[in-house]
Amino acid sequence: MQNSIVCSICKKDKTIITDLDSGEIVCSKCGQVISDKIQDSRQEWRDFGISEAKDRRRTGIPTSLARHDMGLYTMIGRGRKDARGQVLDVSMRSTMGRLRTWDLRIQSSANRNLITAFNQLNILNDKLGLPDAIIEKTAYIYRKARKRGLGRGRETSSALAAALYLACRQDRTPRTLNEICRISNIKRKAVSRQYRDMVIELDMRIPAVDPIKCITRIANQINLNPKVKQKAINIINAATKSGLSAGKNPMGLAASILYMSCVINGCNSIGQTIFAQTAGVTEVTIRNISKHLRNHLDLS
């Protein structure tokens, strides 16, 4: 791309080139960078993923299932001119105003439930700090359940919390049902009933929770040293290999093993109460699981 700027060293203007990708104006003969803050005046295109790399479109937000309109919302403008630049007459402006009003009413009434649900989902995301993949999966599960009529006659918040817990289980993210219910301020009974209906009606496959992720999460919250964490991982691997972890609450098992690892490594300052509160279980659960593992594993 030719430019009329003259290089201060070569004293020529035909050697100047503009690199829009790097935003620099350089001399092709001596290599001097004349300017590095040029403005790109080309048309902007969006390219958010692999699927859009070949199908380039004009700028705009990416589509998302976590928005009531999937990011494709359009509205009738309030301009006084049409696409050809001609001024609209009074009757046409009045017609467009009525169309604009009814368009907003129809969209708000049709998507009222999704607007409420996804606003609550954004609030839960702020409190839990979940990745975008889980939020998208939660929105997909909620839309699918709503299409099947599973949320009819029930609160939107309970259905959304159940979809969020189901997405966490499928993504193997260590989030307990009690935690989601506590943050959502919903009774566990309502969420668990909705969760069972979604699993059965939508034919969902739920993978088992990885206890090692639970160990990592609890250890990070209590701020345990890496030596205790590594010993706990060795114990959980041995328990899984021998089949002792089957049928046990993953968070309770992780908290019990971390408590045993602290005792083995001489970290007696942290009691069972802290582990129980962090994992969301009772101290009786930690004592029973610890006793069971001591009787069947060599912890030396």
N, C-alpha and C positions, 0 to 999 in steps of 0.2 A: 504493500500500500504506500503510494508516494505521498510526500508531505512537503509543505513549503518552508519548513523549519531548516535553518542552516546550521551545520555542525561548526562548533567554535574552534575545532582543531583542523579539520579538513577544509573548512570554508566552502563547503559544497552542500547543495540541497538535494541532489539526486541520489545521494547515498543514504538518506534518512528512511528508515522503515518503522512501521508501527506494529507492535505485537499486542493484539487485543486480549490474548489469553493471559499474559503476564502483566498487562497494563503498563508497558514501557515503550518509550520512543528511543531508539538506538541508531547509531551510525553503523551501517553495514561495512564500512571500510576500516575504521579504527576501533570500533566497538564501544565508543563512549555512550553512556546512558544519559540522554538529554533530559528525560522526564520519566518518572516511575509512578505517576498518579494520574493517569489519563482515565477518562470516563468512557465506558463501553456504550456506544450508541446503537448497537445492533439490537434486533428483536430478541426478547427474552423467551426462553423455553423452559419448561419444567421437565425434570427427569428424576423421579423419586425412586424408581426401582428398576429391576431387570426387565420387567414386562413393558416398561415405557421407554426403554433405551432405543428401540427401533421405531416405536410409534410416538414420535415427539409431538407435544401439544403446547399450546400457549400456557402462560403462567397461571398458577392457581394452587390452592391448597390440595394436598393429596386426599384421595377418597378414604374414608374411614367408616367402619361399621359402628364405631362408638359415637357417631353423630346421628341425630334423628333423621337427617336428610342425606347421610353418607357423604357430606361435603359437596353435594351437587345442588345446593339451594340457589334458586334464581328468583328475581323479583322484577316487577314492572317498574321501570324508571319514571321519574317525575319531570323529565325534560319536556320542553315545549316544541321540539323539532323531531322529525322522523329520521330514518336512517339515511335519507338523501339530503338532509339539511333543510327541508322545507318546514315552515311553521305550521303546526296543527291548528285547525280552526276550533272554535269554542265548543261545538258539539262533540268533536272527536276527543278533545281534552276531557270533557265531562264523561264520555264513555270509558276512556282509559282510567279515569279516577275510580269509577264504579268497579271496573274489572280488577284494579289494584286492591280495592277493599275486599272484594269477594275472594280473590286469590289468597290474601293473608288469612282470612277467616277459614277457608277450606284447609289450608296447610296446617294451621294451628290446631284445628279440631281433629284432623286425621292423625297427626303426630303428637298429640298431647301426652299420651302414655309414654312414648319413646323419649320425649323431651324431659319428662319428670324422671324417668328411669336413668337416663344417661347423665343428667345433672347429679343424681345421687352417686352414680358410678365415678364421676370426677371427684366428688368429695371423698369417697372411699379410697380412690387412688392417691389423693393427697395425704391421707392418714397412713396408708399402708406402704406407699412408695413402691408399687408394683411396676414391672416392665410393661412396655407398650404391647408386647405380644399377648400377655395375659388379659389386658384390657380389651384388645380386639377379640380374643377368644370368648371372653365373657359376653361381649355384645352379640357375638354370633350365636352363642348358646341361648341367650335371652330372646333374641329374635326368633330363633327356631322354636323355642318353647311357647312363645306367644302365638306363633302361627298355628301350633298344635292345640292351642286353647288351654294350656296348663296353668296359666296365671289368672284364668277367669274366676272371679269371685274371691280372689285372695289379694293381699296387699302387694303392691309393686316392690316395696323394699325387701320383703321376704324372698320373692322370686329372684330379684337381682342378687341378693346375698347368696342364695343357693347356686346361681349361675357362676358367681365369682369363686365360690369354694370349689365347684366342679372344675372350673378352668385351672385353679391352682393345683388340684389333684392330678389333672391330666398333664400339666407342665412340670409335675414333681417339685413344686414349690412348697416348702414347709410352712404352711399357714393352717392353723387348726380352725375347726368349726367354732369353738368357743371364742377364739380371738375375733373372727369375723362378726359373730353375733354381738360381742361386746362393743366393738367399734361401730357397728350399724345400729346398736341400741334396739335389737330385736330378740325375741325369745328364741331359744335354741329349738324348741319343739316345732315352731312354725317353719324355720329354715330347714331343719332335718326332714320334715314331711315333704316340703317342696323339693328338696334334693333327691329323695328317694323316687318321687314321681318323675323327675327329669331323667334320672338314670334308667328307669324302666321304660318309660314311654319313648325316649329318644335313642334307646339301645346304645348307651355310652359304655365304653370300656375304660375302667378306672385302674391305672397301674398302682402297684404298692408304693407306699411312701419310703423313700430311701432314708434309713436311720442315720447315715453319715451326715446328710445335710442337716438333720435335726441336731446332731452333735455340734456341728460347726456353728449353727445359729445360736444355740444355748451358750456355747463357750464364748462366742463373741459378745453376747449380751452381758455375761458375768465377768468378761475380761480375764479369762484363764490363760495361763502361759502355754506355749506350744508343746511343752513336754507332756502336760496333762492331756491335751487334746490328742496327741499322737498315741499315747497309751490307751485312751478311750477308743480310738479308731481300731487299734489292734484287738481290743476286747470285743468290739462289735463285730469285727470280721470273724473272730473265733466263734462267737455266739451264733452268727448267721450260718456258718459252715456246719455247726453241730445241730442246727434246727431249733435252738433255744429261743430265737427271736420270733418264731411263728405265733401269731395270735395275740401279740402284745401291742399295746399302744406305742407307736413310734416315738412320740415325745416323752412318754414315761420311761421307755427303755433307754433313750438317749440321756435323760436326766439321771437315771440310776447308774448308768455306766460312767458318766462324768463324775458323779459323787464317789464311786468306787475308785476311779483313777486318781481323784484328789487324795483319798485316804492312802492309796498305795504310794503316792509321791510325797506324802507328808504335808499336804496342804489342808490342814484340819481347821483352818479359820472359817471356811465356808460350810455351813450346815445344810441339812436336808431341806430346811424350810425355804432357803433361797433357790435351790434347784427346783423344788416343787412349784413355787410361785412363778418362776421363769418359764417352766414347761407347761404350766396350767394343769397340773395334776396334784394329787394329795401326797402327803408324806408317807401314808400307808402304802401307796403304790410303789414308791421308791424303796421302802424297806422290804416289801415282798419280792420285788424283782431282784434287788441286790442279794437277798438271801438265796433265791433260786439260782442265780448265776454263780454264787460262791460254792454252792453244793455240787455243781456240775462242770465248772471250769477251773483250770489251773491258772490262777492269777499271779503267779510268782514271776 
